[in-house]
Amino acid sequence: MQFGIFTVGDVTTDPTTGRTPTEAERIKAMVTIALKAEEVGLDVFASGEHHNPPFVPSSPTTMLGYIAARTERLILSTSTTLITTNDPVKIAEDFAMLQHLADGRVDLMMGRGNTGPVYPWFGKDIRDGIDLAIENYNLLHRLWREDVVDWDGKFRTPLRSFTSTPRPLDGTPPFVWHGSIRSPEIAEQAAYYGDGFFANHIFWPKEHFMRLIGLYRQRFEHYGHGSADQAIIGLGGQVFMRKNSQDAVREFRPYFDNAPVYGHGPSLEEFTEQTPLTVGSPQEVIDKTLTFREHFGDYQRQLFLMDHAGLPLKTVLEQLDLLGEEVVPVLRKEFAALRPAHVPEAPTHASLLAARKETVR
């Protein structure tokens, strides 16, 4: 099972000091966090894609390429690549280039994006969000698998005898996760292609995501990719830890209360009860994360949000030390012991390449 972190790249004022980092400080902090993730033994670093303040990661492949040059084994991913407002041709080329630079340590997560004003900035209409996601991904899927593509669609100009370059590394496209917090159409899309489904269930109660994941599993089997329990699933999570639970709650509360997404809403205690957010000791994080398998079945990737809401870099790095030293080793052991032999691990470039070679033999 893969463990890692994801960032949304928000530039948020620290509510305890009143200081707001500059964009340059925040971008460099994200790089530092990625390097720390590899140092403490995590598997994945994933960046969001946003084009509106207070977020800075508008060009994930640029940052991930830089991180690739400074790491050796970390899988570089996105926690959203906007399949709706990006040109599929540019996605195909950018991520194939990143694949080559990172020696295959690349995958990506497709998302629609839920910020209405962003759509017209790129000449799109949010009311077409689902249709854009379906059509654009169909084209991207073909661009990575066909050397010459002829294509007609609704939302972009036709392609005639087009070859995306560079071609995917070793003829093996990056693995794709389809991320969703509410759309059954996206779960269906992931199942149709036999791709992964990432349920970023950090904001809503588990019952909602149990239905989405259940649909994906059912349709994954329907389309002949394997049994329902072999479907490839990733989950989000958010934690804040201190050795003593009371210290964790006291320190994190002002950040929670003023967070740009969920601040000034439900209380910390209500949110912790209803969502995966865990604020407490490392053991409490272990205990709650293990319950995810009870709710959603065996899954392949667990990503934690660690740097949200204005937390200072020093604090985030301390969190990563706790995650890498005290939490993830236990979770690896426990999840491995529980996982049936027929349930696959998370796909990597090496495993996809091996499967491709086996298919053509």
C-alpha positions in Angstrom: 0.0 0.0 0.0 1.2 3.5 -0.8 1.2 6.3 1.7 1.8 9.9 1.0 0.8 13.5 1.3 -1.1 15.9 -0.9 -1.2 19.7 -0.8 -3.7 22.2 -2.1 -1.0 24.9 -2.0 -3.1 27.5 -0.2 -1.4 30.8 0.9 -3.1 31.4 4.3 -2.4 33.7 7.1 -1.2 32.0 10.3 -4.0 32.8 12.7 -1.7 32.6 15.7 0.9 35.1 14.4 -1.0 37.1 11.8 1.8 36.5 9.3 1.0 35.5 5.7 3.8 33.8 3.7 4.7 35.2 0.3 3.9 33.2 -2.8 7.6 32.4 -3.2 7.9 31.2 0.4 4.8 29.0 0.0 6.1 27.5 -3.3 9.5 26.7 -1.8 7.9 25.3 1.3 5.9 22.9 -0.8 9.2 21.7 -2.3 10.7 21.3 1.1 7.7 19.3 2.2 8.1 17.0 -0.7 11.7 16.4 0.0 10.9 15.7 3.6 8.2 13.2 2.5 10.9 11.1 0.8 13.3 11.5 3.7 10.7 10.0 6.2 9.9 7.1 4.0 6.6 8.1 2.3 5.7 6.9 -1.2 3.8 9.8 -2.8 3.8 13.5 -3.0 0.8 15.0 -4.8 0.0 18.7 -5.7 -3.3 20.2 -6.5 -3.9 22.5 -9.5 -5.5 25.9 -8.9 -5.7 29.1 -10.9 -7.3 31.4 -8.3 -6.1 33.0 -5.0 -5.3 32.0 -2.3 -3.7 29.0 -4.1 -0.3 28.9 -5.9 0.1 25.6 -7.7 -1.1 26.7 -11.2 1.6 24.6 -12.9 2.0 21.3 -11.1 4.3 19.7 -13.7 6.8 22.5 -13.4 7.0 22.0 -9.6 7.0 18.2 -9.9 9.7 18.2 -12.5 11.9 20.3 -10.1 11.1 17.9 -7.3 11.9 14.9 -9.5 15.4 16.2 -10.0 15.9 16.3 -6.2 14.4 13.0 -5.3 15.1 9.4 -6.1 12.1 7.2 -5.3 9.2 9.5 -4.5 6.1 9.0 -6.8 5.1 12.4 -8.1 1.4 12.9 -8.6 -1.3 15.5 -8.7 -4.2 15.7 -6.3 -6.1 17.4 -9.1 -5.3 17.8 -12.8 -8.1 19.8 -14.3 -9.4 17.6 -17.1 -12.1 20.1 -17.8 -10.2 23.4 -18.4 -6.9 22.0 -19.7 -6.3 20.9 -23.2 -6.0 17.1 -23.3 -3.1 17.4 -25.8 -1.2 19.6 -23.4 -1.8 17.2 -20.5 -0.6 14.3 -22.7 2.6 16.1 -23.6 3.3 17.6 -20.2 3.0 14.4 -18.2 4.8 12.2 -20.8 7.7 14.7 -20.5 7.5 14.5 -16.7 7.5 10.7 -17.0 10.8 10.8 -18.9 12.4 13.3 -16.5 11.3 11.3 -13.4 12.2 7.8 -14.8 8.5 6.8 -14.6 7.8 8.0 -11.0 4.7 9.8 -12.2 0.9 9.4 -12.1 -1.9 11.9 -12.0 -5.4 12.4 -10.7 -8.1 13.8 -12.9 -10.6 16.2 -11.4 -13.3 18.5 -12.7 -12.6 21.5 -10.5 -15.4 23.1 -8.5 -14.5 26.8 -8.7 -17.0 28.3 -11.1 -15.1 31.4 -12.2 -12.1 29.3 -13.3 -14.0 27.8 -16.2 -14.6 31.0 -18.3 -11.0 32.0 -17.7 -10.1 29.0 -19.9 -13.1 29.4 -22.3 -15.3 26.8 -20.7 -18.6 26.7 -18.9 -18.9 24.9 -15.5 -22.3 23.6 -16.6 -20.4 21.4 -19.1 -18.2 20.0 -16.4 -19.2 16.4 -16.6 -19.3 16.4 -20.4 -15.9 18.0 -20.6 -14.4 15.5 -18.2 -15.8 12.6 -20.2 -14.8 13.9 -23.7 -11.4 15.3 -22.7 -10.3 12.1 -20.9 -11.4 9.9 -23.8 -9.1 12.0 -26.0 -6.2 11.9 -23.5 -6.6 8.1 -23.1 -6.2 7.7 -26.9 -3.3 10.2 -27.2 -1.2 8.1 -24.9 -2.1 4.8 -26.5 -2.3 5.5 -30.2 0.7 6.8 -32.1 -1.5 8.6 -34.7 -4.9 10.0 -33.7 -7.8 11.3 -35.7 -10.4 12.8 -33.5 -13.6 14.9 -33.5 -15.4 16.2 -30.5 -17.6 19.0 -29.2 -15.3 21.0 -27.1 -12.1 21.4 -29.1 -10.9 21.6 -32.7 -10.6 18.2 -34.6 -7.2 16.4 -34.8 -6.0 14.9 -38.0 -3.0 12.5 -38.1 -1.8 13.9 -34.8 1.0 12.4 -32.7 1.5 13.6 -29.1 5.1 13.9 -28.2 7.1 12.7 -26.4 5.5 9.3 -26.4 4.9 7.8 -22.9 8.0 6.3 -21.3 8.5 2.7 -22.4 5.2 2.9 -24.3 3.4 2.9 -20.9 1.2 5.8 -20.0 1.1 7.2 -16.5 -1.5 5.6 -14.2 -4.6 7.7 -13.8 -6.8 8.2 -10.8 -10.1 9.9 -11.2 -10.9 12.1 -8.2 -14.4 13.0 -7.0 -16.1 14.2 -3.9 -19.7 13.9 -5.2 -20.1 12.8 -8.9 -21.2 9.2 -9.7 -20.4 9.9 -13.3 -16.7 10.2 -12.4 -16.8 6.9 -10.5 -18.4 5.3 -13.6 -15.7 6.8 -15.8 -12.9 5.4 -13.7 -14.6 2.0 -13.7 -15.1 2.0 -17.5 -11.4 2.5 -18.2 -10.2 0.3 -15.3 -8.4 3.3 -13.8 -8.1 4.2 -10.1 -10.8 6.1 -8.2 -9.7 8.5 -5.5 -12.3 9.5 -3.0 -11.1 12.6 -1.2 -13.4 12.2 1.6 -11.9 14.8 3.9 -15.0 17.1 3.8 -18.1 14.9 3.9 -19.3 12.0 6.0 -18.1 8.5 5.2 -21.6 7.3 4.2 -21.6 9.4 1.0 -18.2 8.0 -0.1 -19.2 4.5 0.8 -21.9 4.8 -1.9 -19.5 6.3 -4.5 -16.9 3.7 -3.9 -19.5 0.9 -3.9 -20.7 2.1 -7.3 -17.1 2.2 -8.6 -16.4 -1.3 -7.4 -19.6 -2.7 -8.9 -19.0 -1.1 -12.3 -15.3 -2.0 -12.3 -16.3 -5.6 -12.1 -19.1 -5.0 -14.7 -16.6 -3.8 -17.3 -14.4 -6.9 -16.8 -11.4 -5.4 -15.1 -11.5 -7.8 -12.1 -13.6 -8.6 -9.1 -15.1 -5.7 -7.2 -12.6 -6.0 -4.4 -9.8 -5.7 -6.9 -10.7 -2.2 -7.9 -8.0 0.4 -7.4 -9.0 2.9 -4.7 -7.3 5.9 -3.0 -8.5 7.8 0.0 -7.8 11.2 1.4 -7.3 12.1 5.0 -6.2 14.9 7.3 -4.3 14.7 10.5 -2.6 16.9 13.1 -0.6 15.1 15.8 1.3 15.7 19.0 2.4 13.2 21.5 -0.4 14.3 23.8 -3.9 14.5 22.3 -4.9 17.6 24.3 -1.8 19.5 23.0 -2.7 18.6 19.5 -6.3 19.9 19.9 -5.2 23.1 21.6 -2.5 23.8 18.9 -4.6 23.0 15.9 -7.9 24.6 16.9 -7.1 28.2 15.7 -6.0 26.8 12.3 -9.1 24.7 12.0 -11.4 27.6 13.0 -9.9 29.9 10.4 -9.2 27.4 7.5 -10.2 28.8 4.1 -12.4 25.8 3.2 -14.1 24.6 6.4 -13.4 27.4 8.9 -16.2 29.2 10.6 -18.4 26.2 10.1 -18.8 23.0 12.2 -16.7 22.7 15.4 -13.5 20.9 15.4 -15.1 18.1 17.4 -18.1 17.8 15.0 -15.8 17.7 12.0 -13.6 15.1 13.6 -16.6 12.9 14.4 -18.1 13.1 10.9 -15.0 13.1 8.6 -11.5 11.5 8.5 -9.9 14.5 10.2 -7.9 13.2 13.2 -6.4 15.6 15.7 -4.6 13.8 18.5 -1.8 11.4 19.2 -0.1 9.2 16.6 -1.9 6.1 18.0 -5.3 7.9 17.5 -4.3 8.5 13.9 -3.4 4.9 13.4 -6.7 3.7 15.0 -8.9 6.0 12.9 -7.1 5.3 9.6 -7.5 1.6 10.1 -11.2 2.1 10.3 -11.2 3.3 6.6 -10.8 -0.3 5.5 -13.9 -1.3 7.5 -15.9 1.4 5.7 -14.5 1.2 2.1 -12.8 -2.2 1.8 -9.1 -2.9 0.9 -7.6 0.0 -0.9 -4.2 0.9 -2.4 -3.3 4.6 -1.6 -3.7 6.7 1.4 -2.8 10.4 1.1 -2.8 12.9 4.0 -3.3 16.7 3.9 -0.7 18.1 6.3 0.1 21.7 5.3 -3.3 23.4 5.1 -4.7 26.4 6.8 -1.6 28.5 7.5 0.4 25.9 9.5 4.0 27.1 9.6 6.6 25.0 7.7 8.4 24.0 10.9 5.2 22.5 12.3 4.4 20.7 9.0 7.9 19.1 9.0 7.4 18.0 12.6 4.1 16.4 11.5 5.9 14.5 8.8 8.4 13.2 11.2 5.6 11.8 13.3 3.8 10.4 10.3 6.9 8.7 8.9 8.4 7.4 12.1 5.4 6.5 14.2 2.3 6.2 12.1 3.0 4.8 8.6 5.2 1.9 9.7 2.4 0.6 11.8 -0.2 1.2 9.1 1.9 -0.6 6.5 2.2 -3.7 8.7 -1.5 -3.7 9.7 -2.9 -3.1 6.2 -0.5 -5.7 4.7 -1.6 -8.3 7.1 -5.3 -7.6 6.3 -5.0 -7.5 2.6 -6.0 -10.7 0.7 -3.5 -12.0 -1.8 -5.7 -11.4 -4.8 -6.1 -7.7 -4.0 -3.5 -5.8 -6.1 -1.0 -3.2 -4.9 -1.2 0.3 -6.2 0.0 0.4 -9.8 3.5 1.8 -10.5 5.4 2.4 -13.8 7.3 -0.9 -13.2 4.2 -2.9 -12.5 2.3 -1.4 -15.5 5.3 -2.1 -17.8 5.5 -5.7 -16.6 1.8 -6.2 -17.2 2.1 -4.7 -20.7 5.0 -7.0 -21.6 3.1 -10.0 -20.3 0.0 -9.0 -22.4 2.0 -8.8 -25.7 3.9 -12.1 -25.1 
